[in-house]
Amino acid sequence: MRNPTVSPPTSGNLLVDFYDRLPEVIAHCVPDPSPVADPVVFSPGFALPELDDAVRSYLAVATAQWQPVGEYRGHRITLLDLTGNPGTHTTKTYASLLIVARAVEHIRRTGRSVMIVSPTSANKGVALRDAVLRALDAGLAEPEQLRIVTLAPQTGRHKLRATRLSTDPALRALNPQLLYTGKEPEAVKSLARDYVREHAATLHRTRGLDVWFSLELSNYMVADAGRALFEQRVDPTDAADRPRVHAHAVSSAFGLLGYHAGRSLLESTGVASAATRPASLLVQHLATPDMVLSLRAAAGSAPSLPPYPLDPATGLFRQAGADPHFPAVTYDPDEVLDATFYTHRPVTSGAMNEIITRFGGDGIVVSLAECVARYPYLRTWLGAALPLLPADFRTLREWSTVMAFTGVTNAIDRGLVEPGRDVVVHGTGCYADGNLEPLCGDGLVEVADVADITAAVR
């Protein structure tokens, strides 16, 4: 590690600063931005409200920082900090704010109410609830007009936050946070979809309520395209003296795909050159390494994790081979480092593989043991650039940024990052016990099936 005098951070707002360009981004990313009236597959469309003072206030938390943090073994490292919203501390803020803004515009245009239904590992649901509350506080809609139902697995319980949506009885009734009691975390997706399929038409007809199942890639790519616009403004690649790689801890890589969509727009309009498009480094954990495995399979490697026999001398499980793409050691080959990353066989793997084949990059899987070994080093190195890292890693509730930096340093050590490349690390989430009030008690409704959800949604 070398940490010479680095430039101060450059701050911006990924939504307000580029609000006038969002129609252009939408046209580039979304095949058909029109509303969908069918109540079972409802979408409000991609029209956004005018950027008046109330909307500016609502979007004020969509901040980002471009923060150089020094060098690691000859590679200049920059943190793209996407955790600035104190209501979420994650990158899910940007897409959630735009999703809710689109619902607001639909409410104003049609006079109909909207209820967003979203499965979530935790962070996306927290961000959507934060966005709904911000919209209500900004006067963009009334509580009966704009509602949110989120369904999280038990594994995400420790990440859920108490806000006025959970402490105010009236708001809590309109905006239930559901907790799935089943064993398979990813089942929240099919369960939420089944609820919408079975009940959306009735709610539309009898209560004037448009039910929006919001789990669509385009809902996220539009917001995350702002990362590329921000980079182009503060440190354009065409003017850089060295090529870059963007590193991102991923489950489905929505954020990185959004970045590349924004980059594609810049290239199609002649603002940036495809020749300077950064490569990508995918970082995953052992529980859901599917995107790295898909990438390795596309390159002709075995599409499975290497074996991890127990090393009796250390008590650790040590990789039997020497594949640099996978952890050297782990406490448990079946560990779940962070429940946020819970998607198996993501449909986005093919698109990400194509991007990496064309523009370069790689993938790496990290273990908790590797993150813990790096933790004091990262905390000392990053310092004020990432103040939410607690001294005691046992209190850390969101590991994605630590995963990303661990993946980057491991990848550099193992020769997976080409010499001479600078690295931009997407800091997509970081918070600890002291950064949130846990959601518990009456704020959580346990559900096992569609009937339970039906009883909880009033």
N, C-alpha and C positions, 0 to 999 in steps of 0.2 A: 504493500500500500504506500502511495505517496500522495500527500494532500497539499500541493502548493497553493499559493494564493489563487483562489478561484473567483470567477465573476459572480456578482450578486445575482439572486434569482430574478427572473423576469416573470411578472404576474399578468394574468388576463382572465377573462370570462369566456368560456368556450361557447356559450350560447348568446349572450348579449352582444359580444364583440363581432360576431358573425351572423347576427340575426337576419340581416338583409340578404345574406347568401344562402340561408336555409332553403328557400324555394329551389334554388339551383342544385343544392345537395340532394334534396328530395327527388327532383327530376332525374338525377344521376343514379340514385340508389334504389328507387321504388318503381317497379314496372307500371303500376297503376295506383296513383295516390288518391283515387276517388273513394268516397264513403261506400260502405257495404251495408245495405239496409236489412238483409236477411238476419233475423234476430239470433240465429244459432251461430253464425259466423260474422257477427256485427263488427264493423270497424268505423270509427268516426271520420276516416279519411285523414289527410295530412295537412289540412288547413290549420293555420296558427293564428292566435289573436294578435291584434295590432300591438306593437311594442310601446305601450303607454307607461305612465309612471307606476301603475299597479303591477303590470307585467314585469317591468324592470325590477321592482322590489321582490317579486316572486322569484325571479331568476338570479337574484344577487349572489346566491351561494354556489353558482356554477363556476367556481374559480379553479384556476390551474396555475402551477408554477413550473418554470423551466429552470432547473437548479443544477449547474455543474458542481460535482462533488469531488473532483480530483482524478487521479489515475490509479489503475490497477494493472500492474505488470505491462506497462507501456500502452494500455488502452485508456483513453480519456472517457470518463463515465459521467453521464448526466442523468439526474432524476427528473422525470416528468411526473410531478406530484399531483395526483388526482383525488386527494383525500381531504380537501379543504373545507368541505361542508361539515360543520360540527354535529349536524343532525344525522349523519350517516358515516362519515370518515371513509367512504368508498366511492369508486368511480360510477356506481349505479345511479348517482345523483343526476347526471346529465340526461340519460335516456328517460329516467322517471319524470323529470321536470317537463320534458317535451311530450311524453305520453299524456300527462295530466293536462298540459296546455292544449293539446288536441281535443281532449274531452271537454274542456272549458269552451273552446270554440264551437264544438258541436252543440253544447247546451245553449249557447247564445243564439246559434243559427236556427235551431229547430224547436227550442223550448222543452225538449225532452231531457229527462235525467239520465245519468250514466252511472253504472256500477262496474268498476274494474274488478275482474277476478284474476288473481295471479298466483300460480304455484311458485315457490321460491325455496332455495336452500336456506335463506335468511336475509342476505344483504339486499337483494332486489326488492323483497317485500318491505324491508325497513325503509328503503329509499322511496318506494311508491307511497307508503304511508306518510313519510315526511313531505313529499310533494303535495299530496292531497291536503294535509294540514296547512301547508304554506299557501296553497290556493284559497282555502277558506279564510285564513287570516288576512290575505291580501284583498278579500272581497270579490274574488273572481267568480265565485259560485256560492250558493247556499248549501248547508249540510245535507238537505234532502235531495239536492240536485246532483251532488258529486260524492260518490261513495267508493270504498275500496274493501275488498275481501281478499285476504292473503292466507295461503295454506302452506305451512312449513312443516318439515319433518322434526321428530324429536331431536335429531342430531344437531339441529340449528337453534335449539331453544336458548342456549347461552348467548346467542348473538342478537336476540330480539330486544327491542327497546321500548320502554314506557314513554309515552307522550300523552298529550291531551286527548288523542284519539282513543286512548285506553283508560285514562283516569276520569274523563268526563262521561257520566252514565249515558247521556243522549248520544254523544259521538261514538261511544263504545258499541252501542246497540246497532248503529248504522254501519260501523266499520269493524267487523269482528276480525281478530287475529286467530286463525284456526291452527291447531297443532295436531298433526296426523300421528296416530298412535301405532300404526303398522310398523313392520320391521324394515321395509325397503324404502329408503329415503326418496328415491327417484319416482316412487309411485304417486307422489303428490301431483305430478304433471298429469297423469291419466285420470286421477280422481277429480281434479279441478275441471278438466275438460269434460268428463262425464257429467258433472253437475251442470255445466253450461249447456251441454247438448240436451239434457233432460228438462231443464227448467227455464232456459232463456226465452223461449217463445211465449210461455205463459206469463212471465214477468213483463215482457214487452206488451202483451195484449191487455193484461188486467191492471197493471200498475204504471204503465207508461215509462218503464225502466229499460233502457238499452244496456244489455250485459256484454261487456267487452273482455274476452279472453285475450290477454295482451302478450302472450308468449310467442312473438314472431321476430325473426331476425331483423327485418327492416325497421322495426320499432327501435332497435338499438343501434344499428349501423349509422343512421342519420345523425344521431347525437355524437357518436364516437368519431365520425368523420371530422369533427371539430379539432381533434388532436393534430391532424395533418395540417389544417389551416393555421393552427397556433404555431406549430413548428415552422411553417413557411414564413410566418411573420417574424418570429423571434430569432431563428437560426436556420435559414434555408439551406437545404442540402446542396443546391447548385453552387453555393458560394463557399462550401466547406472544403478544407484542404485534404480531408480523408473520408473514405466511405463509412457508413454507419450500419449498425444492426440494432433493431428495436427488440427488447426483451420483455416478455409478458408472462406472468403466471396465468394459466388458462384452464378452463373446463371445457368450454365450447369455442373460445377465442372470438366471441362477439366483438369485444373491444378492439382487438388487433385487426379483424376483418373490417371494422368501421374505419380504423386508421387507414387501411389500404384503399378503402372506397374513397375517402377524402383525398388520398394521394392520387388516385386514378383521375379524379375530377380535376385536380391541379394540372396533371399532365395533359389531359384532353383539351384543356383551355390554353395550353402553352405557357402556363405560369411556372411549371417545374418540368424537369426532364426525367423520363423513365430511366435514363442511364444512371441517375443518382438516387433512384428509389432504394431505401434501406432494405437490408436483409431482415429476417425475423428469427428470433430464438424463442421457441415455445418451452415453457417450464411447467411441469406437472408433478403430481405426487403419486405414490405407489398404488393408492386405492383406485384412481382413475387415470391411468397413463395412456388412454386410448388414442389421443391425437399424436403423441410421440410414436406409439406403436404403428399407427397408420402411416406416418411419415417414414418410419424405418422400413415398413413393408413395401412402400412405394419405391424405396431405394434398393429393394432386393434382399433385405435382412429378415431374420426370423421375426414374425409378428407376435412375439410373446416376451414376457419378462424373463431375464436370466434366473437360474436357481439361486437361492440364498441359504446355504447350509449354515448351521450354527457353528460358530468358532468358539470352542470350549475355553480357549485361553482368555478371551475377552468377554464372553457372554453375548456378543453381538452376532447378528447374522451377516455374513460376509459374502459378497457376490462371488460365485464360483468361477466366473470368467473375468474378463477385463474390459468389458464394453463401457466406454466412457460416457455413453448416453444414459446410464442407469446408476443408481447409488452404489458406492463401494461398500457401504455398510448400512445397516438399519437395525433399529431396536426390534422390529417386527415386520416381516414381509407383507403382512396384511394390514398394516397400520393405516389409519385415516389421519393424515397430518392436519388437514383443515376441511371440515364438512362443507364449506362453501363450494368446493370442487367435487361435484357429485354426479356429473353426467357421464354415462357410459355410451359408447358408440355415437358420438355427436355427429349430426348430419353435416356439420360444417367442416369435417376433416378433409373431404375432397377439395373444397375451395382453398383451404389453407395449404394443402399439399401443392396445388397448382401454383399458388403465389410463391412458395418457397422454391419450387423447381425453377421458376422463371427469374426470381430476384435474389435467390440465395437464402441461406439460413440453415437452421438445424433445430433439434429438440433435445431436451434433457429432463430427466426425472430426478427429483431430490427426495431425501428421506428426512424425517424429524431429527435423527441423529446428526445428519450433516448440517441442518439448520441450527441446531443447538451448538454444535462445534463452532460455527461461524458467528453466532449471535453476538458475543462480546466484541469481536472484531468489527462487525458491521455497525454496532451501536456506537463504538468509539469513532469509527471512520465517518459515519454519516452525521453524527452530532446534531447540530441545530437544523440540518436539512430534513431530519425526520424525528422531531421532538416527541412524537407519540410512542416511540419505542420505550417500554418501561425497563427499569434496571433488572427486574425479575421477569424472565421470559415466561414463567408459569402463569403470569397474569395477562399475557397476550391472548386476545380472543380472535384476532384476524391476522393470519400469517402470510397473506398473499404477497406483500411487498418483501418480506423476509425471504419467502420462497424465491421470488424473482432475483434478488441479489445473490442468494446462495447459488441459484442456477447459473447466474452470470459468472461468478468467481470460479465455480467448479468447471464451467465450460471453457473459460480462459485457461485455467490450469491444465485441462486435458486436451487442449488444442482444437476445440470445437468452434472457436471464434477465430476467424482469419486474422493474421498479424496485420497491424495497421488500421484496423477498424475501430472507430469510436462506438460506444455503446450507450443507447438511451434506454433506461429502465423505466417502464411504466409502473409507477407506484399506485396500485389500484385499490389498496385497502390496508389500513393499519389502525387498530384501536385496542385498548386494554380495559381491564376492569374499571378503572377510574374515569373512563371516557363515556360511560353510558349508565343509565338507570335501567336495571333489568326489568323485563316485562314478565309479570307473574300474576298469580291470583285470578281475579275476575277479568283481567286483561287477556287471558288465554282461554280458548274453548277447545277442548279435546274432541276430535272426530275420528271415526274409523271408516265411514262410508258416506255415500251420497245422501242417505237419509239424515245422518247427523249434520251434514252441511246445510241441508234444507231447513232443519230445525233451528240452526244457529243464525241463518240469514233472515232477518225480519222485513 
